[in-house]
Amino acid sequence: MKYESKAMLSAQDLMGVQKVQKTAVVELMNMEQPHSNVVGIASGVKWSKGQPTGKAAVLVLVSQKLEESELDPDDVVPKEIDGIPTDVLAIGYPYAGGCDASDAGIQTLAKRVRPAKGGYSVGHYQITAGTIATGVYDILPGGTVSPPTHGIGIPSKSYILSNNHVLANSNNASIGDPILQPGPYDGGSAPADVIGNLSRFIPITFEPPTPRSQHNNLVDAAVAEVPFHDIDREVFWIGDIKGWRRKNKVHVGDLIKKTGRTTNFTVGRITAMNATIDVGYGGGRVARFKNQFVSTALSAGGDSGSLVTSLDNIAVGLLFAGSETATIINPIESVRSLLNVEVAEQIL
């Protein structure tokens, strides 16, 4: 608990850092010659000797942390920006999914299962494999209330929630395309293993052709319509999802967990908030995302699409990218609102 209290940012501190964060993005990421090694800017706390100090800081996310003597003078991160201290956090270079699922081998959650649960292998018929987050449905007329109110409608469709790059092949799919469970790399094939069809996805803006400074990506997310009896809202090993959490209720230092196709059950901790971060998608494509969570390493290739929850099973986010040292997560509030789907009925 001592660790958590030192790591947590107050709402006032977070607002102060976020104002300066915009300046930091312009100065360190949007210049014609951005600082080398810098892959993102986030809000967090300053660390000392491997421990959080509790002092609010603008976090400069770098692929590798170098000694100042090893850097070109133009690449040295300023000690503070507009009066707010900075800190450098090494997170590797994030890729969508961490790496290709084909690098991760056959895993225990890679088999065919009906009804399918969160954590199991899934994928568009032209990718390798990713992970089912959970079963979701369209937000009902009147929106979400807590506790639920009777008489606001009955969901007419059920869906699998996962990433755009898992279900929609990074924008390269067509609505109605078959979705396989397990994913193709895990032996899934059409028509025997078709669990549903791509229903909708949030397009991702890439460089090339669009310069990163013009990107406004918030989520890597998609849903596939599936028969009601073929999807279970339970997440393997974690259980039923009790509710979802607004992003302003998630804090630096919070403990989180996920179940995914490759690394199965893992636990980590939120290390940064409100991150603007560049993510590689292979083939020279990069997408800049805003308002992301960063955590300690939770994932490997094939875990893309995993639902990230608190320790008490409250949905926090959708895992979509990572490296050997960090994981990048879309806030579930953004996923829910942009896809117009319900993850859980309670706001907690």
N, C-alpha and C positions, 0 to 999 in steps of 0.2 A: 504494500500500500504506500510505503514511503516513495517508491519509484514512481507510482502513478501520480502522487500529489506534486512531485517536482516536475513531472513531464507535462502536466495539464496546463493549457492556456485558458485564461479567463476570456469571456466574450469581449471585454474592453481591449485586452491585449491583442486578441486576434484581429479585431477591427483595425487597430493601429498598424499592425504588421501588414495587413492586406492592402492598405492604402499605399504603403511604401513598396509593396511587392510589384505593383504595376510599373513603378519607376524602374525597379530592378530588371523586369522583363525587357523593357525598352533598352536599358543600358547594357545588359549582359547577353541578351538573346536576339534582339531585333536589329542590331547594327549590321552594316554591310560586311564587317568582319567581326562576328560575335566572339566572345571569349572562348578559346579552345577548351575542350573538355566539359563545358557547361551544357547539360542536357535538360535542365529545368530550374524553376524557382518556386519555392513553397513557403508556407508559414509554419513555424515550429518553435522550438526552444533551443537555446545554445547548450552545447555539450562540453564537458570538461573531463578528461581522463576516462572517457567511456561512459559517463553518467550525465543525465540531464540536470541542468542547473535550475530550471524553472524560469529563466529569464527569456522573455519573448525575443525571437530573432527571425530575420529573413534567411531562409535556408537556400543556399546555392547548391543545387544538385549536380554533381560531376560524375563523369564516367570513371575517373580514378583520381585519388587525392595525391597531389605531388607537393614536395617541399617548395617553398617560395623561391629558393635558389635555382630550382629546376624549371621555373616558368619564365616566359618572356615577360618583361615588365608590364606590357599592355594586358596580360592575362591574369595579373594578380587581382584577386577579389578584394574590393575595399573593405576595411574593417567595419564600416557602418555606412548606411545609406539613409539620408534625411534623418539622422539621429537614431535610427534603429540599428542595433548590432547585426552583423551577418555571421553565418557559420557555414562551413563547407561540409556537405554530407555526400560521401561516395556511394553511388547506387549502381555502378556498372552502366552498360548501355541497354536500356529497356527495349525488348522486342515484344511484339504482340504474341502472347502465349509463352514467352520466355525463350522458347525455341520450337522447332518443328516437332510434332508428336512422333514422327518417324525416328527421331533420335532417342526416344525414351523407352522403346521396347514395349512388349505386351504386358499389360497390367491387370490386376485383379478386377477392376471395375470396367474392363474392356469387353465384357461378354454381353450377349443379347439378353434382355430381361423385359418382361411385360407383366404388370405395368412397370414402366421405367421410373426410376427415382432420380432425384438430384444427386450428382456425383458420378453418374455413369457416362460412358462414351457416347458421343453423338457427332453428327457432321453432315454438311452438305455433301452430295454425292461426288463432288469434284475436289474435296479437301482430304486431309489425312484423318484427324480426329480432334475433337474438343470435348467439353464437358457440359452436361445438362445442369443448369442452375436449380430449377424447380419447375413445377407446374404453375401456370398463371391463367388469368381470365381477363376479359375486357372490364375496365372500370365501369361500374353500373351507373345509370342515371342518378344524379344527386351526389356523386362522388363518394369518397370514403368518410365514414363517421366512426367514432369510437365511444362506446361500443356500437356494433352494427345495428341498424334500424330495420325492422321488418318492412316488407312491401316496396322495396326500391328496385325490384327486378330479379330475374334469374339469368345467370350467364348462359348465353347461347353457344359459346365456343370455348374450347380449352386449348392451351398452347404449351409448348416447351419454350422456356426462356434460355438464351445463351448469347454469345457474341455475334456481331455482324460477320467477323472473319471466320466464325465456326459454321453458322447457318446460311450466310449469304455470300460466302467466298470473297470477302472484302469488296463488296459492291458489284461483283462480277456474276451475280446470280439473277434469275428471273423469278418473280412471284409465281408460286406454284411448283417450283423445283422440288424434287424429292429429297427428304431428309432421312438419313439412315441411322439406325441404332442397333448395333454399335456403328461407329464411324467407319469409313472405308478401310483405313489402315488396320483396324481391329477385326476385319473380316466381313463387315457389313456390305451387302450388295443389294441391288434392285432386281426384282421387286420383293424378294423374300424379306428383307429387313427394313423396308420403308415404314417408318413410324408416323410420318406426316409430311406436310408440304410447307415450304416457306410462305409465310403470310405477310410479314412486313419487317422492314429494317430501317435503322437510322443511317443514311449515307455518311461515309467518312470522306473528308477532304484531304487529299494527299499533295505532297510536293515530290516530284513534279505532278501536275503542272502549276499548282497554286503555291506561291511563296508562303512559308510557314507563318510569317507575321500576319497573314490574312486568314488563318485558320480559326475556326470557332467550334472545333469538335468538343463535345461534352461526354458522349458515350460511344462505346463500341458494342452495339446491342441489336438483337433481332428476336423474333418469335416465329415458331412454326406451328401451324394448326395441327392438332392430333386428336384422335378419338378420345373421348373422356375416359374410357376404361383402360387406355394405354399409357396414362401418365399419373403418377402419384406425387402429391405435393411434398411428401416427406423427403428429406435429404439423407442419403445413406450415412449411417453412423452418428449423424447429428440429431435427426428426428424431425418433428413437426416445427414449422416456423411460427412463432407466436405473434409476430408483428413486424413492422419496419420502422426504421429510425431516420428522422430528418438529419440532413448533413450538418446542421448547426448544433446537433446534439451528440455528435461524434467528436472525440477529443484526442489530441496527441497523448500517447501513453495507453490508450484503450487496448485491452486484449481482444483478439479476434480469432476466428477459426474458419476452416473450410474443408469440404471433402471434394476431391477432384480425381479425374480419370487416371492420372499418373502418380502423383505423390500421396494419394489417398487422404487421410486425415492429418491436418497440420494446424498448429497454433502459432500466432505471431502477435505483433503489436504495431499500432499506428505510430509512424514516426514523423509524418508531415501532413499538412492539410492544404487545401486550396491550391494544389500544385498545377503550374503550367509546365508541361513536360513533353519532350519530343520522343516519339515511339517509332521504331523501325518496323516495317512490314515486309521486308525482303524485296529483292529486285530493285534496290535503290530508292524505294518509296519510304517517306517519313510523314507522319501525321502529328501535328501539335494538338494536345488536349489541354483543356482548362478545367479548373475546379476539381482536381482529382485527389484521392487519398493515396499516400505512399505508406507501405508497411515493411517490416522485416520480411525476409524471403519466405514465401509460403508455397511456391509453385515451381513447376517445370513444364516443358513442352507437353501439350495435351490437357493441361489443367484450365485452359482458357474457357470461360463461361461459368466457372464455379461460383456459387453463391457464398459470399462472405458474411458471417454473422458475428454477433457478440457471443460471449460465453453462455448467455442465457437465451440463445436462439432467436435473437432479434436481427432481422435482415439489415445489413449495413451497406453492402455494395456488391458489384459484379466484377469479378477478377478478369482482367483482359490482357495484361502484359507483365513482364518482369525480367529480371536478370538473376545472376547467381546470388546477389546480395539484397535484392529488393523486389517487391511486388507492387503493381499499379492497379488501382481499383476505382471503377466508376461509382459514385454515390448512388445508392438504390433509389433515392428520391428523384434523381434526374432520369434514371432508367424508367422508372414507373411512369413519370409524367410525360416523357417524350414518346414512349411506346403506347401509352394509355392502357396499361395493364395493371392488374392487382396482384401483388405478391403475397400480402397478408392483410387481414381486415383491421388490425389494430395499429395505431400510431403510438409508438412507445419510445 
